[in-house]
Amino acid sequence: MTSTRRVSTRDKDKEDERKSDNKDICEKCKTKVEASHCGLLCELCEVWFHIKCVTVSRECYEALKNVPGSHWFCDTCNIKVNDVIQGMLRTSERLEQVIKNKLNTIMRL
């Protein structure tokens, strides 16, 4: 199975749909990501990439393919995911401060 492209869990059900609507074109080189190619599907935008086009090593590709629960995002989506995570962290910190202030108020009563 090392010669087949990686298909994320949620996209296994959509494999036939993807084949029919040409979504298996590498975003970088604009050629088809064949079943025999090493390809990665961005789990956010659902676009395919050859590993060589996004400079992902064969070892990293194998790990992504074989480690349950692993995820891969293209560069564009990775920035978006990072922004969301940073926003969540800031919100969490503010919420933590509000809770701390409320607890201090309660303790003084």
PyMOL commands that place a pseudoatom at each C-alpha (Angstrom):
pseudoatom trace, name=CA, resn=MET, resi=1, chain=A, elem=C, hetatm=0, pos=[0.000, 0.000, 0.000]
pseudoatom trace, name=CA, resn=THR, resi=2, chain=A, elem=C, hetatm=0, pos=[3.004, 2.304, 0.045]
pseudoatom trace, name=CA, resn=SER, resi=3, chain=A, elem=C, hetatm=0, pos=[2.534, 3.193, -3.620]
pseudoatom trace, name=CA, resn=THR, resi=4, chain=A, elem=C, hetatm=0, pos=[-1.017, 4.469, -3.246]
pseudoatom trace, name=CA, resn=ARG, resi=5, chain=A, elem=C, hetatm=0, pos=[-1.996, 7.999, -2.475]
pseudoatom trace, name=CA, resn=ARG, resi=6, chain=A, elem=C, hetatm=0, pos=[-3.278, 8.850, 0.978]
pseudoatom trace, name=CA, resn=VAL, resi=7, chain=A, elem=C, hetatm=0, pos=[-7.014, 9.182, 1.330]
pseudoatom trace, name=CA, resn=SER, resi=8, chain=A, elem=C, hetatm=0, pos=[-8.278, 10.780, 4.507]
pseudoatom trace, name=CA, resn=THR, resi=9, chain=A, elem=C, hetatm=0, pos=[-10.914, 8.879, 6.468]
pseudoatom trace, name=CA, resn=ARG, resi=10, chain=A, elem=C, hetatm=0, pos=[-13.744, 11.215, 5.667]
pseudoatom trace, name=CA, resn=ASP, resi=11, chain=A, elem=C, hetatm=0, pos=[-12.903, 11.190, 1.969]
pseudoatom trace, name=CA, resn=LYS, resi=12, chain=A, elem=C, hetatm=0, pos=[-12.940, 7.435, 1.487]
pseudoatom trace, name=CA, resn=ASP, resi=13, chain=A, elem=C, hetatm=0, pos=[-16.699, 7.721, 1.027]
pseudoatom trace, name=CA, resn=LYS, resi=14, chain=A, elem=C, hetatm=0, pos=[-16.192, 10.458, -1.544]
pseudoatom trace, name=CA, resn=GLU, resi=15, chain=A, elem=C, hetatm=0, pos=[-13.569, 8.681, -3.669]
pseudoatom trace, name=CA, resn=ASP, resi=16, chain=A, elem=C, hetatm=0, pos=[-15.953, 8.018, -6.554]
pseudoatom trace, name=CA, resn=GLU, resi=17, chain=A, elem=C, hetatm=0, pos=[-17.315, 11.569, -6.419]
pseudoatom trace, name=CA, resn=ARG, resi=18, chain=A, elem=C, hetatm=0, pos=[-13.773, 12.995, -6.573]
pseudoatom trace, name=CA, resn=LYS, resi=19, chain=A, elem=C, hetatm=0, pos=[-12.909, 10.868, -9.586]
pseudoatom trace, name=CA, resn=SER, resi=20, chain=A, elem=C, hetatm=0, pos=[-15.932, 12.104, -11.449]
pseudoatom trace, name=CA, resn=ASP, resi=21, chain=A, elem=C, hetatm=0, pos=[-15.440, 15.837, -10.874]
pseudoatom trace, name=CA, resn=ASN, resi=22, chain=A, elem=C, hetatm=0, pos=[-11.667, 16.174, -11.453]
pseudoatom trace, name=CA, resn=LYS, resi=23, chain=A, elem=C, hetatm=0, pos=[-10.780, 17.197, -7.894]
pseudoatom trace, name=CA, resn=ASP, resi=24, chain=A, elem=C, hetatm=0, pos=[-7.745, 14.914, -8.021]
pseudoatom trace, name=CA, resn=ILE, resi=25, chain=A, elem=C, hetatm=0, pos=[-5.587, 17.490, -9.820]
pseudoatom trace, name=CA, resn=CYS, resi=26, chain=A, elem=C, hetatm=0, pos=[-2.472, 18.652, -7.952]
pseudoatom trace, name=CA, resn=GLU, resi=27, chain=A, elem=C, hetatm=0, pos=[-2.915, 22.303, -7.070]
pseudoatom trace, name=CA, resn=LYS, resi=28, chain=A, elem=C, hetatm=0, pos=[0.797, 23.021, -7.619]
pseudoatom trace, name=CA, resn=CYS, resi=29, chain=A, elem=C, hetatm=0, pos=[1.668, 21.292, -10.902]
pseudoatom trace, name=CA, resn=LYS, resi=30, chain=A, elem=C, hetatm=0, pos=[-1.882, 21.002, -12.287]
pseudoatom trace, name=CA, resn=THR, resi=31, chain=A, elem=C, hetatm=0, pos=[-1.451, 17.339, -13.220]
pseudoatom trace, name=CA, resn=LYS, resi=32, chain=A, elem=C, hetatm=0, pos=[-3.576, 14.449, -12.025]
pseudoatom trace, name=CA, resn=VAL, resi=33, chain=A, elem=C, hetatm=0, pos=[-2.685, 12.748, -8.746]
pseudoatom trace, name=CA, resn=GLU, resi=34, chain=A, elem=C, hetatm=0, pos=[-2.955, 9.146, -9.872]
pseudoatom trace, name=CA, resn=ALA, resi=35, chain=A, elem=C, hetatm=0, pos=[-3.719, 6.281, -7.501]
pseudoatom trace, name=CA, resn=SER, resi=36, chain=A, elem=C, hetatm=0, pos=[-0.109, 5.126, -7.950]
pseudoatom trace, name=CA, resn=HIS, resi=37, chain=A, elem=C, hetatm=0, pos=[1.313, 8.529, -6.937]
pseudoatom trace, name=CA, resn=CYS, resi=38, chain=A, elem=C, hetatm=0, pos=[2.211, 9.682, -3.462]
pseudoatom trace, name=CA, resn=GLY, resi=39, chain=A, elem=C, hetatm=0, pos=[-0.375, 12.368, -2.910]
pseudoatom trace, name=CA, resn=LEU, resi=40, chain=A, elem=C, hetatm=0, pos=[-1.826, 14.235, 0.015]
pseudoatom trace, name=CA, resn=LEU, resi=41, chain=A, elem=C, hetatm=0, pos=[-5.300, 15.617, 0.357]
pseudoatom trace, name=CA, resn=CYS, resi=42, chain=A, elem=C, hetatm=0, pos=[-5.638, 18.832, 2.350]
pseudoatom trace, name=CA, resn=GLU, resi=43, chain=A, elem=C, hetatm=0, pos=[-8.271, 18.048, 4.925]
pseudoatom trace, name=CA, resn=LEU, resi=44, chain=A, elem=C, hetatm=0, pos=[-9.586, 21.598, 4.962]
pseudoatom trace, name=CA, resn=CYS, resi=45, chain=A, elem=C, hetatm=0, pos=[-9.872, 22.664, 1.307]
pseudoatom trace, name=CA, resn=GLU, resi=46, chain=A, elem=C, hetatm=0, pos=[-9.989, 19.056, -0.010]
pseudoatom trace, name=CA, resn=VAL, resi=47, chain=A, elem=C, hetatm=0, pos=[-7.408, 19.714, -2.737]
pseudoatom trace, name=CA, resn=TRP, resi=48, chain=A, elem=C, hetatm=0, pos=[-4.806, 17.134, -3.792]
pseudoatom trace, name=CA, resn=PHE, resi=49, chain=A, elem=C, hetatm=0, pos=[-1.032, 17.681, -3.912]
pseudoatom trace, name=CA, resn=HIS, resi=50, chain=A, elem=C, hetatm=0, pos=[1.856, 15.441, -4.998]
pseudoatom trace, name=CA, resn=ILE, resi=51, chain=A, elem=C, hetatm=0, pos=[4.279, 15.128, -2.093]
pseudoatom trace, name=CA, resn=LYS, resi=52, chain=A, elem=C, hetatm=0, pos=[7.128, 16.296, -4.323]
pseudoatom trace, name=CA, resn=CYS, resi=53, chain=A, elem=C, hetatm=0, pos=[5.172, 19.453, -5.180]
pseudoatom trace, name=CA, resn=VAL, resi=54, chain=A, elem=C, hetatm=0, pos=[4.796, 20.417, -1.512]
pseudoatom trace, name=CA, resn=THR, resi=55, chain=A, elem=C, hetatm=0, pos=[8.227, 19.134, -0.445]
pseudoatom trace, name=CA, resn=VAL, resi=56, chain=A, elem=C, hetatm=0, pos=[6.929, 16.463, 1.899]
pseudoatom trace, name=CA, resn=SER, resi=57, chain=A, elem=C, hetatm=0, pos=[9.465, 13.678, 2.387]
pseudoatom trace, name=CA, resn=ARG, resi=58, chain=A, elem=C, hetatm=0, pos=[8.578, 10.061, 1.676]
pseudoatom trace, name=CA, resn=GLU, resi=59, chain=A, elem=C, hetatm=0, pos=[9.102, 9.293, 5.386]
pseudoatom trace, name=CA, resn=CYS, resi=60, chain=A, elem=C, hetatm=0, pos=[6.678, 12.017, 6.435]
pseudoatom trace, name=CA, resn=TYR, resi=61, chain=A, elem=C, hetatm=0, pos=[4.182, 10.847, 3.803]
pseudoatom trace, name=CA, resn=GLU, resi=62, chain=A, elem=C, hetatm=0, pos=[4.372, 7.273, 5.128]
pseudoatom trace, name=CA, resn=ALA, resi=63, chain=A, elem=C, hetatm=0, pos=[3.853, 8.517, 8.692]
pseudoatom trace, name=CA, resn=LEU, resi=64, chain=A, elem=C, hetatm=0, pos=[0.823, 10.582, 7.668]
pseudoatom trace, name=CA, resn=LYS, resi=65, chain=A, elem=C, hetatm=0, pos=[-0.584, 7.616, 5.804]
pseudoatom trace, name=CA, resn=ASN, resi=66, chain=A, elem=C, hetatm=0, pos=[-0.020, 5.061, 8.548]
pseudoatom trace, name=CA, resn=VAL, resi=67, chain=A, elem=C, hetatm=0, pos=[-0.481, 6.911, 11.844]
pseudoatom trace, name=CA, resn=PRO, resi=68, chain=A, elem=C, hetatm=0, pos=[-4.142, 6.935, 12.885]
pseudoatom trace, name=CA, resn=GLY, resi=69, chain=A, elem=C, hetatm=0, pos=[-5.505, 10.382, 13.579]
pseudoatom trace, name=CA, resn=SER, resi=70, chain=A, elem=C, hetatm=0, pos=[-2.835, 12.219, 11.601]
pseudoatom trace, name=CA, resn=HIS, resi=71, chain=A, elem=C, hetatm=0, pos=[-3.849, 15.295, 9.634]
pseudoatom trace, name=CA, resn=TRP, resi=72, chain=A, elem=C, hetatm=0, pos=[-2.324, 17.273, 6.798]
pseudoatom trace, name=CA, resn=PHE, resi=73, chain=A, elem=C, hetatm=0, pos=[-3.151, 20.801, 5.639]
pseudoatom trace, name=CA, resn=CYS, resi=74, chain=A, elem=C, hetatm=0, pos=[-1.749, 22.640, 2.622]
pseudoatom trace, name=CA, resn=ASP, resi=75, chain=A, elem=C, hetatm=0, pos=[0.286, 25.803, 3.249]
pseudoatom trace, name=CA, resn=THR, resi=76, chain=A, elem=C, hetatm=0, pos=[-2.696, 28.098, 2.654]
pseudoatom trace, name=CA, resn=CYS, resi=77, chain=A, elem=C, hetatm=0, pos=[-4.988, 26.198, 5.008]
pseudoatom trace, name=CA, resn=ASN, resi=78, chain=A, elem=C, hetatm=0, pos=[-2.224, 25.690, 7.558]
pseudoatom trace, name=CA, resn=ILE, resi=79, chain=A, elem=C, hetatm=0, pos=[-2.058, 29.478, 7.979]
pseudoatom trace, name=CA, resn=LYS, resi=80, chain=A, elem=C, hetatm=0, pos=[-5.835, 29.588, 8.436]
pseudoatom trace, name=CA, resn=VAL, resi=81, chain=A, elem=C, hetatm=0, pos=[-5.751, 26.762, 10.988]
pseudoatom trace, name=CA, resn=ASN, resi=82, chain=A, elem=C, hetatm=0, pos=[-2.953, 28.521, 12.873]
pseudoatom trace, name=CA, resn=ASP, resi=83, chain=A, elem=C, hetatm=0, pos=[-4.975, 31.760, 12.954]
pseudoatom trace, name=CA, resn=VAL, resi=84, chain=A, elem=C, hetatm=0, pos=[-8.002, 29.892, 14.328]
pseudoatom trace, name=CA, resn=ILE, resi=85, chain=A, elem=C, hetatm=0, pos=[-5.909, 28.166, 16.990]
pseudoatom trace, name=CA, resn=GLN, resi=86, chain=A, elem=C, hetatm=0, pos=[-4.307, 31.464, 18.044]
pseudoatom trace, name=CA, resn=GLY, resi=87, chain=A, elem=C, hetatm=0, pos=[-7.774, 33.031, 18.315]
pseudoatom trace, name=CA, resn=MET, resi=88, chain=A, elem=C, hetatm=0, pos=[-8.991, 30.115, 20.407]
pseudoatom trace, name=CA, resn=LEU, resi=89, chain=A, elem=C, hetatm=0, pos=[-5.998, 30.464, 22.730]
pseudoatom trace, name=CA, resn=ARG, resi=90, chain=A, elem=C, hetatm=0, pos=[-6.643, 34.186, 23.216]
pseudoatom trace, name=CA, resn=THR, resi=91, chain=A, elem=C, hetatm=0, pos=[-10.323, 33.489, 23.932]
pseudoatom trace, name=CA, resn=SER, resi=92, chain=A, elem=C, hetatm=0, pos=[-9.384, 30.747, 26.374]
pseudoatom trace, name=CA, resn=GLU, resi=93, chain=A, elem=C, hetatm=0, pos=[-6.989, 33.066, 28.209]
pseudoatom trace, name=CA, resn=ARG, resi=94, chain=A, elem=C, hetatm=0, pos=[-9.656, 35.785, 28.484]
pseudoatom trace, name=CA, resn=LEU, resi=95, chain=A, elem=C, hetatm=0, pos=[-12.215, 33.266, 29.724]
pseudoatom trace, name=CA, resn=GLU, resi=96, chain=A, elem=C, hetatm=0, pos=[-9.736, 31.954, 32.268]
pseudoatom trace, name=CA, resn=GLN, resi=97, chain=A, elem=C, hetatm=0, pos=[-9.176, 35.498, 33.553]
pseudoatom trace, name=CA, resn=VAL, resi=98, chain=A, elem=C, hetatm=0, pos=[-12.932, 36.129, 33.841]
pseudoatom trace, name=CA, resn=ILE, resi=99, chain=A, elem=C, hetatm=0, pos=[-13.395, 32.904, 35.805]
pseudoatom trace, name=CA, resn=LYS, resi=100, chain=A, elem=C, hetatm=0, pos=[-10.453, 33.773, 38.068]
pseudoatom trace, name=CA, resn=ASN, resi=101, chain=A, elem=C, hetatm=0, pos=[-11.923, 37.236, 38.751]
pseudoatom trace, name=CA, resn=LYS, resi=102, chain=A, elem=C, hetatm=0, pos=[-15.351, 35.751, 39.528]
pseudoatom trace, name=CA, resn=LEU, resi=103, chain=A, elem=C, hetatm=0, pos=[-13.824, 33.207, 41.904]
pseudoatom trace, name=CA, resn=ASN, resi=104, chain=A, elem=C, hetatm=0, pos=[-11.890, 35.948, 43.688]
pseudoatom trace, name=CA, resn=THR, resi=105, chain=A, elem=C, hetatm=0, pos=[-15.094, 37.957, 44.051]
pseudoatom trace, name=CA, resn=ILE, resi=106, chain=A, elem=C, hetatm=0, pos=[-16.930, 34.944, 45.479]
pseudoatom trace, name=CA, resn=MET, resi=107, chain=A, elem=C, hetatm=0, pos=[-14.092, 34.151, 47.885]
pseudoatom trace, name=CA, resn=ARG, resi=108, chain=A, elem=C, hetatm=0, pos=[-14.237, 37.686, 49.303]
pseudoatom trace, name=CA, resn=LEU, resi=109, chain=A, elem=C, hetatm=0, pos=[-17.944, 37.366, 50.168]
for i in range(1, 109): cmd.bond("trace and resi %d" % i, "trace and resi %d" % (i + 1))
show_as sticks, trace
zoom trace
